[in-house]
Amino acid sequence: MNKVVQAFVGFGLFCIGATQVMANAPSGTPRVTQELVAPPFLPKHDQAAKGGPKVVAVRLVVEEKLMKADANASYWALTFNGSVPAPMIVAHEGDWVELTLVNPKTNTMTHNLDFHAATGALGGAELNKVAPGEEVVLTWKAIKPGVFVYHCAPGGTMIPFHTMSGMNGAIMILPRKGLSDAKGKPWRYDRAYYIGEQDLYLPKGKDGKFKKYSQPLEGMADMLETSKGLVPSHVVFNGTAGALTGDNALKAKVGEKVLFIHSQANRDSRPHLIGGHADLVWQGGSFSDTPDTGYETWFVPGGSAVAAGYQFVQPGLYVYLSHNLIEAVLLGAAAHMMVDGKWDNEMMEQTKKPGPITSTATTAVKEEVRNLGHGFLDSLKQTVDKIVD
Ligand SMILES: [Cu+2]
């Protein structure tokens, strides 16, 4: 940050303008606009960069809106572009990310954005705070490859309040040559999904029902108080329990490689794919490191995103969940994954259909004892033979 801006920030003021050079790209750097899409999908992107570094321009518009946590609870979601989580942004190492953050005057609060992928000024949060009716542009250079959380961080208690109200998303900074497997060979995904996990702390009234509020700030004190117990009322993917199930299940085909990016801005999570695995896990979301291989369950430290890759070998229904099964089944942290293809009997087959029990436990135990007895007698005989000899 230059000294002039430092001085302004010191007084709690933020000065952004066309004349100010922060992390701006050299003149002549190509500028591309990235059309963001709602999760679990990713915007169109090249896995390996074509050409030199670019300015990747994205636009996030703050929307404060009522959303369903489940059939019985609603919450004032604080969102970027109307989704929980906010859209995935994709750029390459060495690119510049140019964020236009818009806070329409219909909103009630000041918002900003801390990019964990960015360097300096609290991840840009000092420089992109906007009150209702304002917009700001922040440009920063992506020097760390990986997947990273971004979230609103307007200061003080507003930081947890906004983040736990859904105001978080993720950005993927790909290596320029794309991803590599554990042996350093190119690893290209056929599909990529972004699963944003959200813990909610919705207050209940004396009647045991979830409270309703007319606008976000009305419920803030209650929600902060409820959150201090660190016991979420909901843990959901895509903002609502069941949002990624049924018709909205994630999809793939046998043989396809799928990249799963899982973010949790606030607390730990442990993704697991029931019926599958993670062939590759980029621990901590870092693409600077060689991925780990062969995980059953992987870890997402609170405040981070993690990427995992898997090539599907069997068709059918999978469940992608946080393998705290209480959170998955009772609080909402589960998604469906429907995979098309031909079943491989060698990999798995029901070799006897359910039917009447023909071998009793007693029979099995007797058999075990008989085998054990034979073994014991044999070894006893051998021992005796040795002594006699
Ligand atoms: Cu905010």
Boltz pocket constraint, residues with backbone or C-beta under 6 A from the ligand:
constraints:
  - pocket:
      binder: B
      contacts: [[A, 78], [A, 110], [A, 111], [A, 112], [A, 152], [A, 153], [A, 154], [A, 158], [A, 162], [A, 167]]
      max_distance: 6.0
